[in-house]
């Protein structure tokens, strides 16, 4: 079984090839054009996907050392994501599958983030909880099987990755700012500044209020000292990062207790954050959890995770026809 996968949900154009459950290639083209705008520009992302898609597919096929005739199925990210970006990948996948006369497999991008844990050993046993955190999503997902996932908590407004990037912008840092906050935080004191708390019911999250709180905190201190940010960058970043991670783990701990599950995983772009990874390890030891942390290359958007998700759908013969279209608001389980 050879499956080629296409990922084009946001600003990474990626193609991967999997044979049975072995990854043969995972090629990613990063769109640098968005840096000067301080965020992803949807129209530019779509155009870049059009330019990058065929080259990354050719490179993936070459690296995997296969022929196009070896491909048994074409998989693609149907959603969620930017509509224009998704349409590029969806349209190409449909044409490619039709040209090869092979089945077509749709993949939910967020389910694929969870299943990135099955690309390599160790793989979590079922059921497990996955905290999926990225620029567009913050979700607590109960995973009972590769194709059986339930969202038990999620953000009611902004995602934690967006909160990181917007906070970095307030500090005058370049885009994407989340990794820069992580970098400066390593040299700072996480208890240097007290930031406001936000709380919402059950297992849901809210990050809009804390973003406003950080902005108010900075404005207040800049009135007294115009060099406040420059003089305290490391401590500010450390304090912001600690607050966000505290918020994430407060609900994760509650979810693990509520569900009675001790297999705990993280996924998504923010899963590359050093404090998130370290906190999971330390809390895991305290709680007696079995913890699972993906490799860095499988945290950010990539086609390897799309291929892995498609593998499980291929096994169950869950194919789609040519009438399928992109779904920018696609939900887990839909």
LOLOGU-252120 format. One record per atom (N, C-alpha, C): x, y, z. Coordinates in steps of 0.2 Angstrom, whole numbers, padded with zeros to 4 digits, always signed. Each point is the difference from the previous one (the first is absolute). Layout:
residues N
XYZ/...
This chain:
residues 334
+0004-0006+0000/-0004+0006+0000/+0004+0006+0000/+0000+0004-0005/+0004+0006-0001/-0005+0006-0001/+0000+0005+0005/-0004+0006+0000/+0004+0006+0000/-0002+0004-0005/+0003+0007+0000/-0005+0005+0003/+0003+0005+0004/-0004+0004+0004/+0002+0007-0002/-0005+0005+0000/+0001+0007-0001/-0003+0004+0005/+0004+0005+0003/-0002+0004+0005/+0000+0007-0002/-0005+0004+0000/+0000+0007-0002/-0005+0004+0004/-0001-0001+0006/-0005+0003+0004/+0002+0008+0002/+0006+0001+0000/+0002+0007+0002/+0006+0003-0004/+0006+0000+0003/+0005+0003-0003/+0006-0005-0001/-0001-0006+0000/+0005-0005-0001/-0003-0005-0006/+0004+0000-0005/-0002-0005-0005/+0004-0006+0001/-0003-0006+0000/+0004-0006+0002/-0003-0006-0004/+0004-0005-0001/-0002-0006-0003/+0004-0006+0003/-0003-0005+0001/+0003-0006+0004/-0002-0006-0003/+0004-0005+0000/-0002-0007-0002/+0001-0005+0005/-0005-0004+0001/+0001-0006+0005/-0002-0006-0003/+0004-0005+0002/-0001-0007-0003/-0001-0005+0006/-0006-0002+0000/-0003-0004+0006/+0000+0005+0006/+0004-0001+0005/+0000+0005+0005/+0007+0003+0001/+0004+0000-0006/+0007+0003+0000/+0000+0006-0004/+0002+0005+0003/+0001+0007-0003/+0006-0001-0005/-0001+0002-0006/+0006+0000-0005/+0002+0007-0002/-0004+0005+0001/+0002+0007-0002/-0005+0004+0003/+0003+0006+0002/-0005+0006+0003/+0004+0006-0002/-0003+0003-0005/+0003+0006-0003/-0004+0006+0002/+0003+0006+0003/-0004+0006+0002/+0003+0006-0003/-0004+0004-0004/+0002+0006-0002/-0003+0006+0004/+0004+0004+0004/-0002+0005+0004/-0001+0006-0004/-0005+0004+0001/-0002+0006-0003/+0003+0006+0003/+0006+0003-0002/+0003+0005+0004/-0003+0007-0001/-0004+0000-0005/-0003+0007-0002/-0004+0003+0005/-0003-0004+0005/-0004+0003+0005/+0003+0004+0005/+0007-0001+0001/+0004+0003+0005/-0001+0007+0000/+0000+0003-0006/+0001+0008+0000/-0007+0003+0002/-0006-0005+0000/-0006+0003+0001/-0002-0001+0007/+0004-0004+0004/-0002-0001+0007/-0005-0005+0001/-0002-0004-0005/-0005-0006+0001/-0001-0002-0007/-0004-0006+0000/-0002-0003-0007/-0005+0004-0004/+0002+0001-0006/-0005+0004-0004/-0003-0006-0005/-0006-0001+0001/-0004-0006-0003/+0001+0000-0008/+0000+0006-0003/+0000+0000-0008/+0008-0002-0002/+0004+0002+0004/+0007-0001-0002/+0002-0007+0002/-0003-0003+0005/+0001-0007+0002/-0003-0005-0006/-0006+0002-0002/-0002-0004-0006/+0004+0000-0006/+0003+0006-0002/+0004+0000-0006/+0007-0004+0001/+0002+0001+0007/+0006-0004+0001/-0001-0007+0000/-0006-0003+0002/-0001-0007-0001/+0000-0002-0007/-0003+0004-0004/+0000-0001-0007/+0007-0001-0003/+0004+0004+0002/+0007+0000-0002/+0004-0006+0003/-0001-0002+0006/+0004-0005+0003/-0003-0007+0000/-0006-0001-0002/-0003-0007+0001/+0003-0005-0005/+0001+0002-0006/+0003-0005-0005/+0007-0002+0002/+0004+0005+0001/+0007-0001+0002/+0001-0004+0007/-0004+0001+0005/+0001-0004+0006/-0003-0007-0002/-0005-0001-0004/-0002-0007-0002/+0005-0004-0004/+0003+0004-0004/+0006-0004-0004/+0005-0002+0005/+0002+0005+0004/+0006-0002+0005/-0002-0005+0004/-0006-0001+0003/-0003-0005+0004/+0001-0007-0004/-0002+0000-0006/+0000-0006-0004/+0007-0002-0001/+0004+0004-0001/+0007-0001-0001/+0004-0003+0006/-0002+0004+0006/+0003-0003+0006/-0002-0006+0002/-0007-0002-0001/-0002-0006+0002/+0002-0006-0005/+0003+0002-0006/+0002-0005-0004/-0005-0005-0003/-0006+0004-0002/-0006-0004-0003/-0001+0003-0007/-0005-0003-0003/-0003+0002-0006/-0007+0003+0001/-0002+0004-0004/-0007+0002+0001/-0005-0006-0001/+0002-0005-0004/-0004-0006+0000/-0001-0004+0006/+0005+0001+0005/+0000-0004+0006/-0005+0003+0005/-0003+0006-0001/-0004+0003+0004/-0007-0003+0000/-0003-0002+0006/-0006-0003+0001/-0006+0004+0002/+0002+0006+0003/-0005+0005+0002/+0003+0007+0000/-0004+0005-0001/+0002+0007+0001/-0004+0003+0006/+0003+0003+0005/-0003+0003+0006/+0001+0007+0000/-0004+0004+0003/+0001+0007+0001/-0004+0003+0006/+0002+0006+0002/-0003+0003+0005/-0006+0004-0002/-0006-0002+0002/-0006+0003-0002/-0002+0006+0004/+0002+0000+0007/-0001+0005+0004/+0002-0002+0007/-0001+0005+0005/-0001+0007-0001/+0006+0004-0002/-0001+0006-0002/+0006+0004-0002/-0003+0006-0004/+0005+0003-0004/-0002+0005-0004/-0003-0002-0007/-0006+0002-0001/-0004-0002-0006/+0004-0001-0007/+0003+0006-0001/+0004+0000-0007/+0006-0005+0000/+0004+0000+0006/+0005-0005+0000/-0002-0007+0000/-0006-0002+0003/-0002-0006+0000/-0003-0002-0007/-0003+0005-0004/-0002-0002-0006/+0006-0002-0005/+0005+0003+0001/+0006-0001-0004/+0002-0008+0001/+0001-0002+0006/+0001-0007+0001/-0005-0005-0002/-0006+0002+0002/-0006-0004-0002/-0001-0001-0007/+0001+0005-0004/-0001+0000-0007/+0005-0004-0004/+0006+0001+0003/+0006-0004-0003/-0001-0008+0002/-0002-0001+0006/+0000-0007+0002/-0006-0004-0004/-0005+0004-0001/-0006-0003-0004/+0003-0002-0007/+0003+0005-0003/+0003-0001-0007/+0005-0006+0000/+0004+0000+0005/+0006-0005+0000/-0003-0007+0001/-0005+0000+0004/-0003-0007+0001/-0004-0002-0006/-0003+0004-0003/-0004-0002-0006/+0005-0002-0006/+0006+0004+0000/+0005-0002-0005/+0003-0006+0001/+0001-0002+0006/+0003-0007+0002/-0005-0005+0000/-0007+0002+0000/-0005-0005+0001/+0001-0004+0007/+0001+0004+0005/+0000-0003+0007/-0005+0003+0005/-0001-0003+0005/-0005+0003+0005/+0003+0007+0003/-0005+0004+0002/+0001+0007+0003/-0002-0001+0008/+0005+0003+0004/-0002+0000+0007/+0001+0007+0003/-0006+0002+0003/+0000+0007+0004/+0003-0001+0007/+0003+0005+0002/+0003-0001+0007/-0002+0007+0004/-0002-0001+0006/-0001+0006+0004/+0007+0002+0003/+0002+0006-0001/+0006+0003+0002/+0002-0001+0008/-0005+0001+0004/+0001-0001+0007/+0000-0007+0002/-0004-0004-0003/+0001-0008+0002/+0007-0002-0002/+0003+0003-0006/+0006-0002-0002/+0006+0002+0005/-0001+0006+0003/+0005+0002+0005/+0000-0005+0006/-0006-0003+0002/+0000-0005+0005/+0004-0006-0002/-0002-0002-0006/+0003-0006-0003/+0007+0000-0002/+0003+0006+0001/+0008+0001-0001/+0003-0004+0004/-0003-0002+0006/+0004-0004+0005/+0001-0008-0002/-0004-0001-0006/+0001-0007-0002/+0005-0001-0006/+0003+0006-0002/+0006-0001-0005/+0006-0004+0003/+0001+0001+0006/+0006-0003+0003/-0002-0003+0007/+0005-0005+0002/-0001-0002+0007/+0003+0005+0004/-0003+0001+0007/-0005-0004+0003/-0007+0002-0002/-0005-0004-0001/-0006+0002-0002/-0005-0001+0006/-0004+0005+0001/-0005-0001+0006/-0005-0005+0000/-0002-0003+0005/-0005-0005+0000/-0007+0004+0001/-0005-0004-0002/-0007+0003+0000/-0003-0002+0007/-0004+0005+0003/-0001+0006-0002/+0005+0005+0002/+0001+0006-0003/+0005+0005+0003/-0003+0007-0001/+0002+0005+0003/-0002+0006+0000/+0006+0004-0004/-0002+0004-0005/+0005+0004-0004/-0002+0008+0001/+0005+0004+0003/-0001+0007+0000/+0003+0003-0007/-0005+0002-0004/+0002+0002-0007/+0001+0008+0000/+0005+0002-0001/+0001+0008+0001/+0004+0002-0006/-0003+0005-0003/+0003+0003-0006/-0002+0008-0001/+0002+0003-0006/-0002+0007-0001/-0007+0000-0001/-0004-0005-0002/-0007+0001-0002/-0004-0004+0005/+0002-0005+0004/-0004-0004+0004/+0003-0001+0007/-0004-0001+0005/+0002-0003+0006/-0006-0005+0003/+0002-0006+0000/-0005-0005+0001/+0003-0005+0005/-0005-0003+0004/+0001-0006+0004/-0004-0006-0004/+0004-0005-0002/-0003-0005-0004/+0000-0007+0003/-0005-0003+0001/+0000-0007+0003/+0000-0005-0007/+0006-0004+0000/+0001-0004-0005/-0001-0008+0002/-0006-0003-0003/-0001-0007+0001/+0002-0004-0005/+0001+0002-0006/+0003-0004-0006/+0002+0005-0005/+0004-0002-0005/+0003+0005-0005/-0006+0004-0003/-0006-0003-0001/-0005+0003-0003/-0006+0002+0004/+0001+0000+0007/-0005+0001+0005/+0003+0005+0005/-0001+0007-0001/+0002+0005+0004/-0006+0004+0002/+0001+0003+0006/-0005+0004+0003/+0003+0007+0003/-0002+0005-0002/+0002+0007+0003/-0004+0001+0007/+0004+0000+0005/-0003+0001+0007/+0001+0007+0003/+0004+0004-0004/+0001+0006+0002/+0004+0004-0005/-0001+0007-0001/+0003+0003-0005/-0001+0008+0002/+0004+0004-0004/+0000+0007+0001/-0007+0003-0002/-0002+0005+0003/-0007+0003-0002/+0002+0006-0004/+0006+0002+0000/+0002+0006-0004/+0006-0001-0004/+0006+0002+0003/+0006+0000-0004/+0004-0007+0002/+0005-0002-0004/+0004-0005+0001/+0006+0002+0004/+0003-0005+0003/+0006+0002+0004/+0006+0002-0004/+0000-0003-0006/+0006+0002-0005/-0001+0007-0002/-0006+0002-0002/-0002+0007-0001/+0002+0005+0005/-0002-0002+0006/+0002+0004+0006/+0007+0001+0001/+0004-0005-0001/+0008+0000+0000/+0002+0006-0005/-0002-0001-0006/+0002+0004-0006/-0002+0007+0001/-0007+0001+0003/-0002+0007+0001/+0004+0003+0005/+0001-0003+0006/+0004+0002+0005/+0007+0002-0002/+0003-0004-0004/+0007+0002-0003/-0001+0006-0004/-0005+0001-0004/-0001+0006-0004/+0000+0006+0005/-0003+0000+0005/-0001+0005+0005/+0007+0002+0003/+0005-0005+0000/+0006+0001+0002/+0005+0002-0005/-0002+0001-0006/+0004+0002-0006/+0004-0005-0003/-0002-0007+0001/+0004-0005-0003/-0003-0002-0006/+0004-0003-0005/-0002-0002-0006/-0005-0006+0000/-0003-0001-0006/-0004-0006-0001/+0003-0005-0003/-0001-0007+0002/-0004-0002+0005/+0003+0002+0007/-0004+0003+0005/+0003+0002+0006/+0000-0006+0006/-0004-0005-0001/+0000-0005+0005/+0007-0003+0002/+0004-0002-0005/+0006-0003+0001/+0005+0005+0003/-0001+0007-0002/+0005+0005+0003/-0002+0001+0008/-0006+0000+0001/-0002+0000+0008/+0003-0006+0003/+0000-0006-0003/+0003-0006+0003/+0008+0001+0001/+0003+0003-0005/+0007+0001+0000/+0002+0005+0006/-0003+0006+0000/+0001+0005+0006/-0002-0003+0006/-0005-0004+0001/-0002-0002+0006/+0005-0005+0004/+0004-0003-0004/+0005-0004+0003/+0005+0003+0004/+0001+0007-0001/+0004+0004+0004/-0003+0004+0005/-0007-0001+0001/-0004+0005+0004/-0002-0004+0006/-0003+0004+0005/-0003-0002+0006/-0008+0000-0001/-0003-0006+0000/-0007-0001-0002/-0004+0003+0006/+0002+0001+0005/-0004+0003+0006/+0002+0008+0001/+0003+0003-0005/+0002+0007+0000/-0006+0004+0000/-0005-0001-0004/-0006+0004+0000/-0007-0004+0000/-0004+0002+0004/-0007-0003+0001/-0005+0002-0005/-0002-0004-0004/-0005+0001-0006/-0007-0002+0002/-0005+0003-0002/-0007-0001+0002/-0002-0007-0002/-0005-0003+0004/-0003-0007-0001/-0006+0001-0005/-0001-0005-0004/-0007-0001-0003/-0002-0007+0001/-0007+0000+0001/-0002-0007+0001/-0007-0001-0003/-0001-0005-0003/-0007-0002-0003/-0002-0007+0002/-0006-0001+0000/-0003-0007+0003/+0003-0006-0004/-0001-0005+0004/+0001-0007-0003/+0007-0001-0002/+0001-0003-0006/+0007-0001-0002/+0002+0005-0006/-0004+0005-0001/+0002+0005-0005/+0005+0005+0002/+0003+0003-0005/+0005+0005+0001/-0002+0007-0003/+0003+0005+0002/-0001+0007-0003/+0006+0004+0001/+0003+0002-0006/+0006+0004+0000/-0001+0007-0002/-0006+0002-0002/-0001+0007-0002/+0001+0005+0006/-0002-0002+0006/+0001+0005+0006/+0007+0000+0002/+0004-0005+0000/+0007+0000+0002/+0004+0005-0005/-0002+0000-0006/+0003+0004-0005/-0001+0007+0002/-0006+0002+0001/-0002+0007+0002/+0004+0002+0007/+0000-0005+0004/+0004+0001+0007/+0007+0001-0001/+0003-0003-0005/+0007+0001-0001/+0001+0007-0004/-0004+0002-0004/+0000+0006-0003/+0000+0006+0005/-0005-0001+0005/-0001+0005+0005/+0006+0000+0004/+0003-0005+0002/+0006-0001+0004/+0006+0004-0003/+0001-0001-0006/+0005+0003-0004/-0001+0008+0000/-0006+0002-0002/-0001+0007-0001/+0001+0004+0007/-0002-0003+0005/+0001+0003+0007/+0007+0000+0002/+0004-0005-0002/+0007+0001+0002/+0004+0004-0004/-0002+0001-0007/+0003+0004-0004/-0001+0007+0001/-0005+0002+0003/-0002+0007+0002/+0006+0002+0006/+0002-0005+0004/+0005+0002+0005/+0007-0001-0003/+0001-0004-0005/+0007-0001-0002/-0001-0002-0008/+0002+0004-0004/+0000-0001-0007/+0004-0006-0002/+0005-0002+0004/+0004-0005-0002/-0001-0007+0004/-0007+0000+0002/-0002-0005+0005/+0001-0007-0004/-0002+0000-0006/+0000-0007-0004/+0007-0002-0001/+0004+0005-0003/+0007-0002-0002/+0004-0002+0007/-0001+0003+0005/+0003-0001+0006/-0002-0007+0004/-0006-0002-0002/-0003-0006+0004/-0002-0005-0005/+0002+0000-0006/-0002-0005-0005/+0000-0007+0002/+0005-0003+0003/+0001-0007+0002/-0006-0001+0005/+0000+0004+0005/-0005-0001+0006/-0007+0000-0003/-0002+0005-0004/-0006+0001-0003/-0002-0006-0004/+0004-0003-0004/-0001-0006-0004/-0001-0006+0004/+0004+0000+0005/-0001-0006+0005/-0006+0000+0004/-0002+0006+0002/-0007+0001+0003/-0006-0002-0004/+0001+0003-0006/-0006-0002-0005/+0000-0007-0001/+0005-0003-0002/+0001-0007-0001/-0003-0004+0005/+0002+0001+0006/-0002-0004+0006/-0008+0001+0001/-0003+0006-0001/-0007+0001+0001/-0004-0004-0005/+0003+0000-0007/-0004-0004-0005/+0001-0008+0002/+0005-0002+0002/+0001-0007+0001/-0004-0002+0006/+0000+0004+0005/-0004-0001+0006/-0007-0001-0002/-0003+0004-0004/-0007+0000-0002/-0001-0007-0004/+0005-0002-0004/-0001-0006-0004/+0000-0006+0005/+0004+0000+0005/+0001-0006+0004/-0005-0001+0005/-0003+0006+0002/-0006+0000+0005/-0005-0004-0003/-0002+0001-0006/-0006-0004-0003/+0002-0007-0002/+0007-0001-0002/+0002-0007-0001/+0000-0004+0006/+0002+0002+0005/-0001-0003+0007/-0007-0002+0001/-0004+0005-0001/-0007-0001+0002/-0003-0006-0005/+0002+0001-0006/-0003-0005-0005/+0003-0007+0001/+0006-0001+0002/+0003-0007+0001/-0004-0003+0006/-0001+0004+0005/-0004-0002+0006/-0007-0002-0001/-0003+0004-0004/-0007-0001-0002/-0001-0006-0004/+0004-0001-0005/+0000-0006-0005/+0003-0006+0003/+0004+0000+0005/+0003-0005+0003/+0006-0003-0004/+0003+0004-0004/+0005-0002-0005/+0007+0002+0002/+0005-0004+0000/+0007+0002+0002/+0005-0001-0006/-0003-0001-0006/+0004+0001-0006/-0001+0007-0003/+0005+0004+0000/-0001+0007-0002/+0005+0002-0005/-0003+0004-0005/+0005+0002-0006/-0001+0007-0001/+0004+0003-0004/+0000+0007-0002/+0001+0000-0008/-0003+0005-0003/+0001+0000-0008/-0001+0007-0002/+0002+0001-0006/-0001+0007-0003/+0006+0004+0000/+0000+0006-0003/+0006+0004+0000/+0002+0003+0007/-0004+0001+0004/+0002+0002+0007/+0003-0005+0004/-0001-0006-0002/+0003-0006+0003/+0008+0000+0000/+0002+0004-0005/+0007+0001-0001/+0003+0005+0006/-0004+0003+0003/+0002+0005+0006/+0004-0004+0005/+0005+0002+0002/+0005-0003+0005/-0004-0001+0007/-0003+0006+0002/-0004-0001+0007/-0005-0005+0000/-0004+0000-0006/-0006-0005+0000/+0003-0007+0000/+0006-0001-0004/+0002-0007+0001/+0003-0002+0006/+0004+0005+0003/+0003-0001+0007/-0006-0001+0005/-0005+0004+0000/-0006+0000+0005/-0003-0007-0001/-0001-0003-0006/-0003-0006-0001/+0004-0006+0003/+0006+0001+0000/+0005-0005+0003/-0001+0000+0007/+0001+0006+0003/+0000+0001+0007/-0007-0002+0003/-0006+0002-0003/-0006-0001+0003/-0002-0007-0001/+0003-0003-0005/-0001-0007-0002/+0003-0005+0006/+0006+0002+0002/+0003-0003+0006/-0004+0000+0006/-0002+0006+0001/-0004+0002+0006/-0007-0004+0000/-0003-0001-0005/-0007-0003-0001/+0000-0007-0002/+0006-0003-0001/+0001-0007-0002/-0003-0001-0007/+0001+0005-0005/-0003+0000-0006/+0006-0004-0005/-0003-0003-0005/+0005-0002-0006/-0001+0006-0005/+0005+0003-0001/+0000+0006-0004/+0003-0001-0007/-0002+0004-0005/+0002-0001-0007/+0001+0007-0003/+0006+0001-0003/+0002+0006-0003/+0002-0001-0007/-0003+0003-0005/+0002-0001-0007/+0007+0003-0001/+0003-0002-0005/+0007+0003-0003/-0002+0007-0002/+0005+0004+0000/-0002+0007-0002/-0003+0001-0007/+0003-0004-0005/-0002+0000-0007/-0007-0002-0001/-0003-0004+0005/-0007-0002+0000/-0005+0005+0004/+0003+0005+0003/-0005+0004+0004/-0003+0006-0005/+0004+0003-0004/-0002+0005-0005/-0004-0004-0005/-0003+0004-0005/-0004-0003-0005/+0005-0004-0005/-0002-0006-0001/+0004-0005-0004/-0005-0005-0004/+0002-0003-0005/-0004-0005-0003/+0001-0007+0002/+0005-0001+0004/+0001-0006+0003/-0006-0002+0005/-0002+0004+0003/-0006-0001+0005/-0006-0001-0004/-0001+0003-0006/-0005-0001-0005/+0000-0007-0002/+0006-0002-0002/+0001-0007-0003/-0002-0005+0005/+0002+0001+0007/-0001-0005+0005/-0008+0000+0001/-0003+0005+0000/-0007+0000+0001/-0004-0003-0006/+0003+0001-0006/-0003-0003-0005/+0001-0008+0000/+0005-0002+0003/+0002-0007+0000/-0006-0004+0004/-0002+0003+0005/-0006-0003+0004/-0006+0000-0004/-0001+0005-0004/-0006+0000-0004/+0000-0004-0006/+0006-0001-0002/+0001-0005-0006/-0002-0007+0003/+0002-0002+0006/-0001-0006+0003/-0007-0002+0000/-0004+0006+0001/-0008-0001+0001/-0003+0001-0007/+0003+0001-0005/-0002+0002-0006/-0005+0006+0000/+0002+0005+0004/-0004+0007+0000/+0003+0004-0005/-0003+0000-0006/+0002+0004-0006/-0005+0005-0001/+0002+0005-0004/-0005+0005-0002/+0000+0001-0008/-0005+0003-0002/-0001+0000-0008/+0002+0007-0002/+0000+0002-0006/+0002+0006-0003/-0005+0006+0001/-0005-0001+0004/-0005+0005+0002/+0003+0004+0006/+0005-0003+0003/+0002+0003+0007/+0003+0007-0001/+0000+0004+0005/+0002+0007-0001/+0004+0001+0007/+0003+0006+0000/+0004+0002+0006/-0005+0002+0005/+0001-0001+0007/-0004+0002+0005/+0004+0004+0005/+0000+0007+0000/+0005+0004+0004/-0002-0001+0008/-0006-0002+0001/-0003+0000+0007/-0001-0008+0002/+0004-0004-0003/-0001-0007+0001/+0001-0002+0008/-0004-0004+0003/+0000-0002+0007/+0003-0007+0001/+0003-0001+0005/+0002-0007+0002/-0006-0004+0000/+0000-0006-0003/-0005-0005+0000/-0005+0001-0005/+0000+0005-0004/-0004+0002-0006/+0001-0004-0006/
